[in-house]
Amino acid sequence: MPAHCRHRWTFLLVLLATAGCNKESATKPKKIEPAHVDHHVDETSLNTITLTSQAEARLGIQLADVQQRSVVRHRKLSGNVIVPPGKTIIVTAPIAGTLQAPKSSDVPTPGESVKQSQIIFRFQPLLSAERDVLTPSERVRMAQTKADVATLQLEAKRQIESAKVQVQAAQIQLDRATQLFQSKAGSQRVVDEAAAQLKLSETALQTAQQRSKFLAGIDLEQSPGQLDSRDITTPVDGVLQSVDAAKGETVATGDVLFSVVSTDQVWIRVPVYVGNWREIDTSKPAQVTEFGNASGVEAQSAKYVSAPPSADALAATVNLFYELDNSDGRLYPGQRLSVLLPLTTSGEKLIVPYRGVLYDVQGDSWVYVQQSANRYARQRISIDYVDGEHAIVLRGVQPGQKVVTDGAAELFGTEFGVGH
């Protein structure tokens, strides 16, 4: 082959080799995925569990309907028992005299429970000296004391009449406030204030009658040394708070003898954070339970009462007061209680039994919804809050659907093969 031909073929081979190298270098590298999911499962296509009738009975499957109804939200706080104003009664000596113990027992001690008309002291009035012959000064003092007793008797009668008028006026005010409230022209607070005023007026009348009865039993015409002793009794049922005199002691008119606290009705003081107290619905009763009560013990209903405004600046709280019946005497002043307060935020909510709610490792909440007979599917829900045995749901279920309550945990294990 001539030399120029050989050079031409060599040149063509070099061109072809160069073109092949450029083509391989222009090819893009294959993309490598950082992760690969072989079987992607969407929440709309979660596993559906089908049980036989025997398996469903063995698991104890129980169902409940998803309800949509009006729900009143509550807030749980703590409160303490206090004695309402006007429930502490102080008994004083009506006139000068000497105190003795009751005939059948000793003088009760503070803290004891006492009944209405129970004798605390026997009282010997000092209208005269202990001898039959009186000095001129003793006669003057005796005459003055008799005049004072007569004045006190008249004053006691006047106080009874005044207290009766106050009771009548308080009753009229309560009737008017109740009528306005029933006709939607008044408030529950005005009714509560009128009822409290009526109770105070009735207590004042009862005290005036007790005092008048005691003074009326004193005979001003008795001879010196022949005055009968009188019984000092408790005006109401309650607890003896203090005894300020002792047997054998001589007391003057108006000296404090003892005080009684009536605990048949108590108030619950509930401190509420200032940022939340306007959310409390005081038109509805609160539910009160004692700490440490066994489950299943019914809470007591306590009615909101109007009281002088009070607050704690350091704790940033305001005080709300609720009245609670304590006729059995089980509650003590200062005792701490659990109080469930209703809120004004209410409306139509979706409700499912909380015992049917399951949580996964991420903290998401789920329920098993019945698709058809013996068929169940796990469904995600969003819970707003839990109120006792019910979960208030924002989304995830529809009214009328049936969710599993008993046996939900067993279905969860069946779906993921736990225990198999």
C-alpha positions as CSV (number, residue, x, y, z in Angstrom):
1,M,0.0,0.0,0.0
2,P,1.4,3.4,-0.8
3,A,2.6,5.5,2.1
4,H,0.0,8.3,1.7
5,C,-2.8,5.7,1.9
6,R,-1.5,4.4,5.2
7,H,-1.4,7.9,6.7
8,R,-5.1,8.5,5.6
9,W,-6.4,5.3,7.4
10,T,-4.4,6.1,10.5
11,F,-6.0,9.6,10.6
12,L,-9.6,8.1,10.3
13,L,-9.0,5.6,13.1
14,V,-7.8,8.4,15.4
15,L,-10.9,10.5,14.6
16,L,-13.2,7.5,15.3
17,A,-11.5,6.8,18.7
18,T,-11.8,10.4,19.7
19,A,-15.5,10.6,18.8
20,G,-16.2,7.5,20.9
21,C,-14.4,8.9,24.0
22,N,-16.4,12.1,23.7
23,K,-19.7,10.2,23.5
24,E,-18.9,8.2,26.7
25,S,-17.9,11.3,28.6
26,A,-21.1,13.1,27.6
27,T,-23.4,10.4,29.2
28,K,-24.9,11.6,32.6
29,P,-24.4,9.4,35.7
30,K,-27.4,7.5,37.0
31,K,-29.3,9.2,39.9
32,I,-29.1,7.3,43.2
33,E,-32.1,7.8,45.5
34,P,-31.3,8.4,49.2
35,A,-34.3,6.2,50.3
36,H,-36.7,3.9,48.6
37,V,-40.1,2.7,49.8
38,D,-41.2,-0.5,48.2
39,H,-44.8,-0.4,49.6
40,H,-45.9,3.1,50.4
41,V,-49.1,3.1,52.6
42,D,-51.4,6.1,52.6
43,E,-53.7,6.7,55.6
44,T,-56.7,6.3,53.3
45,S,-55.6,2.7,52.6
46,L,-54.6,1.5,56.1
47,N,-55.0,-2.1,56.9
48,T,-58.6,-3.3,57.4
49,I,-59.0,-6.0,60.0
50,T,-61.6,-8.7,59.4
51,L,-62.5,-10.9,62.4
52,T,-64.5,-14.0,62.6
53,S,-67.5,-14.0,64.9
54,Q,-65.6,-16.2,67.3
55,A,-62.5,-14.0,67.3
56,E,-64.7,-10.9,67.9
57,A,-66.4,-12.5,70.9
58,R,-63.0,-13.7,72.3
59,L,-61.6,-10.1,72.0
60,G,-64.6,-8.7,73.8
61,I,-65.3,-6.1,71.1
62,Q,-67.7,-3.4,72.3
63,L,-68.9,-0.4,70.1
64,A,-70.1,3.1,70.8
65,D,-71.6,5.8,68.5
66,V,-69.7,9.0,67.7
67,Q,-72.0,11.7,69.1
68,Q,-72.4,15.3,68.3
69,R,-74.0,17.3,71.1
70,S,-73.6,20.5,73.1
71,V,-70.7,20.2,75.6
72,V,-69.9,22.5,78.5
73,R,-66.2,22.7,79.1
74,H,-64.9,22.7,82.7
75,R,-61.8,23.8,84.5
76,K,-60.6,21.9,87.6
77,L,-59.2,24.0,90.4
78,S,-58.7,23.6,94.2
79,G,-60.7,25.5,96.8
80,N,-60.9,25.7,100.6
81,V,-63.8,25.6,103.0
82,I,-64.5,28.9,104.9
83,V,-67.3,29.9,107.3
84,P,-69.7,32.4,105.6
85,P,-70.1,35.9,107.1
86,G,-72.7,36.0,109.8
87,K,-72.4,32.3,110.7
88,T,-70.2,33.0,113.8
89,I,-72.4,33.9,116.8
90,I,-71.0,35.5,119.9
91,V,-72.9,35.0,123.1
92,T,-72.5,37.7,125.8
93,A,-73.7,38.1,129.4
94,P,-77.1,39.9,129.4
95,I,-76.5,41.3,132.9
96,A,-73.9,40.9,135.7
97,G,-73.8,37.5,137.3
98,T,-71.8,34.4,138.2
99,L,-71.2,31.5,135.9
100,Q,-71.6,27.8,137.0
101,A,-71.3,24.5,135.1
102,P,-74.4,22.8,133.8
103,K,-76.0,20.4,136.3
104,S,-75.6,17.3,134.3
105,S,-72.2,17.8,132.7
106,D,-69.1,20.0,132.7
107,V,-68.7,23.1,130.5
108,P,-68.0,22.0,126.9
109,T,-64.6,22.7,125.5
110,P,-63.8,24.5,122.2
111,G,-64.1,22.3,119.1
112,E,-67.0,20.2,120.4
113,S,-70.2,20.0,118.3
114,V,-73.2,21.6,120.1
115,K,-76.9,21.5,119.4
116,Q,-79.4,24.3,119.5
117,S,-80.5,25.1,123.1
118,Q,-77.7,23.0,124.6
119,I,-76.7,24.4,128.0
120,I,-73.2,25.8,128.2
121,F,-73.4,27.7,131.5
122,R,-75.8,28.2,134.4
123,F,-76.0,31.9,135.2
124,Q,-76.8,33.4,138.6
125,P,-77.8,37.1,138.2
126,L,-76.3,39.5,140.7
127,L,-79.3,41.7,141.4
128,S,-78.6,41.8,145.2
129,A,-76.0,41.0,147.7
130,E,-75.7,37.6,149.4
131,R,-77.3,38.7,152.6
132,D,-80.8,39.8,153.6
133,V,-79.9,43.2,155.1
134,L,-78.8,45.7,152.5
135,T,-76.8,48.8,153.0
136,P,-78.1,52.1,151.4
137,S,-75.5,51.9,148.7
138,E,-76.5,48.3,147.9
139,R,-80.1,49.3,147.7
140,V,-79.2,52.0,145.2
141,R,-77.1,49.6,143.2
142,M,-79.9,46.9,143.3
143,A,-82.5,49.5,142.2
144,Q,-80.2,50.6,139.4
145,T,-79.7,47.0,138.2
146,K,-83.4,46.3,138.2
147,A,-83.9,49.4,136.1
148,D,-81.2,48.2,133.7
149,V,-82.8,44.8,133.4
150,A,-86.2,46.3,132.8
151,T,-84.7,48.5,130.1
152,L,-83.0,45.5,128.5
153,Q,-86.3,43.6,128.5
154,L,-88.0,46.4,126.6
155,E,-85.0,46.8,124.3
156,A,-85.1,43.0,123.5
157,K,-88.8,43.3,122.6
158,R,-88.0,46.2,120.3
159,Q,-85.2,44.3,118.6
160,I,-87.6,41.4,117.9
161,E,-90.0,43.7,116.2
162,S,-87.2,45.4,114.2
163,A,-85.8,42.0,113.2
164,K,-89.3,40.8,112.0
165,V,-89.6,43.9,109.8
166,Q,-86.1,43.2,108.3
167,V,-87.1,39.6,107.6
168,Q,-90.3,40.7,105.9
169,A,-88.4,43.3,103.8
170,A,-85.7,40.7,102.9
171,Q,-88.4,38.2,101.8
172,I,-90.1,40.8,99.6
173,Q,-86.8,41.7,98.0
174,L,-86.0,38.0,97.4
175,D,-89.5,37.4,95.8
176,R,-89.1,40.5,93.5
177,A,-85.5,39.4,92.5
178,T,-86.8,35.9,91.7
179,Q,-89.7,37.1,89.7
180,L,-87.4,39.4,87.6
181,F,-84.9,36.6,87.0
182,Q,-87.7,34.2,85.8
183,S,-88.9,36.9,83.4
184,K,-85.4,37.4,82.0
185,A,-85.2,40.9,83.5
186,G,-82.9,40.2,86.4
187,S,-79.7,38.3,87.2
188,Q,-78.9,35.3,89.3
189,R,-76.5,37.4,91.3
190,V,-79.2,39.7,92.6
191,V,-81.2,36.6,93.6
192,D,-78.3,35.2,95.5
193,E,-77.7,38.5,97.3
194,A,-81.3,38.7,98.3
195,A,-81.3,35.1,99.6
196,A,-78.2,35.8,101.6
197,Q,-79.7,38.9,103.1
198,L,-82.8,37.0,104.1
199,K,-80.7,34.4,105.9
200,L,-78.9,37.1,107.9
201,S,-82.2,38.7,108.8
202,E,-83.6,35.4,110.0
203,T,-80.4,34.7,112.1
204,A,-80.7,38.2,113.7
205,L,-84.4,37.5,114.6
206,Q,-83.5,34.2,116.1
207,T,-80.8,35.8,118.3
208,A,-83.1,38.6,119.4
209,Q,-85.8,36.0,120.4
210,Q,-83.3,34.0,122.4
211,R,-82.1,37.1,124.3
212,S,-85.6,38.3,125.0
213,K,-86.6,34.8,126.3
214,F,-83.7,34.9,128.7
215,L,-84.4,38.4,130.0
216,A,-88.1,37.7,130.4
217,G,-87.3,34.8,132.8
218,I,-85.8,37.3,135.3
219,D,-88.3,38.2,138.0
220,L,-87.5,41.7,139.3
221,E,-89.8,41.3,142.3
222,Q,-87.9,38.4,143.9
223,S,-86.5,39.0,147.4
224,P,-82.7,39.4,148.0
225,G,-81.0,36.0,148.0
226,Q,-83.9,34.3,146.3
227,L,-83.1,34.9,142.6
228,D,-83.2,31.8,140.4
229,S,-80.3,30.9,138.2
230,R,-80.8,30.8,134.4
231,D,-79.3,28.6,131.6
232,I,-77.0,30.1,129.0
233,T,-77.7,28.0,125.8
234,T,-76.4,27.9,122.3
235,P,-78.7,29.7,119.8
236,V,-77.9,27.4,116.8
237,D,-76.3,24.0,115.9
238,G,-72.6,24.3,115.2
239,V,-69.1,23.9,116.6
240,L,-68.0,25.7,119.8
241,Q,-65.3,27.9,118.6
242,S,-64.1,29.5,121.8
243,V,-65.1,29.7,125.5
244,D,-64.1,33.0,126.9
245,A,-65.3,32.5,130.5
246,A,-64.9,29.9,133.2
247,K,-67.2,28.4,135.8
248,G,-67.2,30.3,139.0
249,E,-66.3,33.6,137.3
250,T,-68.2,36.7,137.9
251,V,-68.9,38.6,134.6
252,A,-70.3,42.1,133.9
253,T,-73.0,43.0,131.4
254,G,-71.8,42.5,127.8
255,D,-68.8,40.3,128.6
256,V,-68.2,37.6,126.0
257,L,-69.0,34.1,127.3
258,F,-68.5,31.9,124.2
259,S,-68.8,31.8,120.4
260,V,-70.5,29.2,118.1
261,V,-69.8,28.6,114.4
262,S,-72.7,27.3,112.4
263,T,-71.3,25.0,109.8
264,D,-74.6,23.6,108.3
265,Q,-73.8,25.8,105.2
266,V,-70.2,26.5,104.2
267,W,-68.6,28.5,101.4
268,I,-65.9,27.2,99.1
269,R,-63.3,29.9,98.2
270,V,-61.8,29.2,94.8
271,P,-58.8,31.3,93.7
272,V,-58.9,31.7,89.9
273,Y,-56.1,33.2,87.7
274,V,-57.0,36.7,86.6
275,G,-56.6,35.8,83.0
276,N,-59.2,33.0,83.2
277,W,-61.8,34.0,85.7
278,R,-64.0,35.8,83.2
279,E,-64.4,32.5,81.4
280,I,-66.1,30.9,84.4
281,D,-69.9,30.5,84.0
282,T,-71.2,31.5,87.4
283,S,-74.8,30.8,86.4
284,K,-74.1,27.1,86.5
285,P,-73.2,25.1,89.6
286,A,-69.7,23.8,90.4
287,Q,-69.0,20.2,91.2
288,V,-67.1,19.7,94.4
289,T,-65.2,16.5,95.5
290,E,-62.9,15.7,98.4
291,F,-59.3,14.8,97.7
292,G,-58.6,11.1,98.0
293,N,-62.2,10.0,97.4
294,A,-62.6,6.7,95.7
295,S,-63.6,6.6,92.1
296,G,-67.4,6.5,91.7
297,V,-68.1,8.9,94.6
298,E,-70.6,11.4,93.3
299,A,-69.6,15.1,93.4
300,Q,-71.7,17.6,95.3
301,S,-73.2,20.5,93.5
302,A,-72.3,24.0,94.9
303,K,-74.1,27.2,93.9
304,Y,-72.2,30.4,93.2
305,V,-72.8,33.1,95.8
306,S,-72.1,36.8,95.7
307,A,-69.5,38.0,98.2
308,P,-67.4,41.1,98.8
309,P,-64.7,41.2,96.0
310,S,-61.3,39.9,97.1
311,A,-58.1,39.0,95.3
312,D,-54.5,38.1,95.9
313,A,-52.1,40.4,94.2
314,L,-49.0,38.2,94.7
315,A,-50.7,35.1,93.3
316,A,-52.5,37.1,90.6
317,T,-55.8,35.4,91.4
318,V,-59.4,36.6,92.2
319,N,-61.6,34.7,94.6
320,L,-64.9,33.1,93.6
321,F,-67.3,31.7,96.3
322,Y,-69.7,28.8,96.2
323,E,-72.1,27.6,98.8
324,L,-72.3,24.0,99.8
325,D,-74.5,22.0,102.1
326,N,-72.7,20.7,105.2
327,S,-75.6,19.5,107.4
328,D,-73.8,16.3,108.1
329,G,-70.7,18.1,109.3
330,R,-68.2,16.2,107.2
331,L,-66.4,19.4,106.0
332,Y,-64.1,21.4,108.2
333,P,-63.1,25.1,107.8
334,G,-59.8,25.3,106.0
335,Q,-60.2,21.9,104.3
336,R,-58.9,21.7,100.7
337,L,-61.3,20.4,98.0
338,S,-61.3,19.8,94.3
339,V,-63.7,22.1,92.4
340,L,-64.8,21.6,88.8
341,L,-65.9,25.0,87.4
342,P,-68.1,25.3,84.2
343,L,-66.8,27.6,81.5
344,T,-68.7,29.9,79.1
345,T,-67.1,28.3,76.1
346,S,-69.6,25.6,74.9
347,G,-71.1,24.4,71.6
348,E,-71.7,21.4,69.4
349,K,-68.7,19.0,69.7
350,L,-67.9,15.5,68.5
351,I,-67.5,13.0,71.4
352,V,-66.0,9.6,71.5
353,P,-65.4,7.4,74.6
354,Y,-61.9,8.1,75.8
355,R,-61.3,4.4,76.6
356,G,-61.4,3.7,72.9
357,V,-58.6,6.1,72.0
358,L,-55.1,4.7,71.2
359,Y,-51.8,6.5,71.0
360,D,-48.8,5.5,68.8
361,V,-45.1,6.1,69.5
362,Q,-45.3,9.6,68.0
363,G,-48.2,10.5,70.3
364,D,-50.8,10.6,67.6
365,S,-54.3,9.5,68.6
366,W,-56.3,6.8,66.8
367,V,-59.6,4.9,67.0
368,Y,-60.9,1.8,65.3
369,V,-64.0,2.5,63.2
370,Q,-66.4,-0.3,62.2
371,Q,-66.6,-0.4,58.4
372,S,-69.1,-3.2,58.3
373,A,-70.0,-6.3,60.2
374,N,-66.7,-7.8,61.7
375,R,-64.6,-5.3,59.7
376,Y,-62.6,-2.5,61.4
377,A,-60.2,0.2,60.2
378,R,-57.8,2.3,62.2
379,Q,-58.5,6.1,61.8
380,R,-56.6,9.1,63.0
381,I,-58.4,11.7,65.2
382,S,-57.5,15.1,66.6
383,I,-58.5,15.5,70.2
384,D,-59.3,19.0,71.6
385,Y,-59.4,18.0,75.2
386,V,-60.5,15.2,77.5
387,D,-63.5,15.6,79.8
388,G,-63.8,12.7,82.3
389,E,-64.7,9.6,80.3
390,H,-65.2,11.4,77.0
391,A,-62.7,12.8,74.4
392,I,-63.8,15.9,72.6
393,V,-62.7,15.5,68.9
394,L,-61.9,18.2,66.4
395,R,-61.7,16.0,63.3
396,G,-61.2,12.5,62.1
397,V,-64.7,10.9,62.7
398,Q,-68.2,11.6,61.7
399,P,-71.4,11.6,63.8
400,G,-73.1,8.2,63.8
401,Q,-69.9,6.2,63.1
402,K,-69.3,3.3,65.5
403,V,-65.9,3.2,67.2
404,V,-64.4,0.3,69.3
405,T,-64.3,0.9,73.0
406,D,-63.5,-2.4,74.7
407,G,-61.0,-4.4,72.7
408,A,-59.3,-1.5,70.9
409,A,-55.9,-2.4,72.3
410,E,-56.4,-6.0,71.1
411,L,-57.2,-4.9,67.6
412,F,-54.0,-2.7,67.6
413,G,-52.0,-5.8,68.5
414,T,-53.7,-7.8,65.9
415,E,-52.9,-5.3,63.2
416,F,-49.2,-5.1,63.9
417,G,-48.8,-8.7,64.8
418,V,-47.9,-8.1,68.5
419,G,-48.3,-11.3,70.5
420,H,-48.6,-13.5,67.4
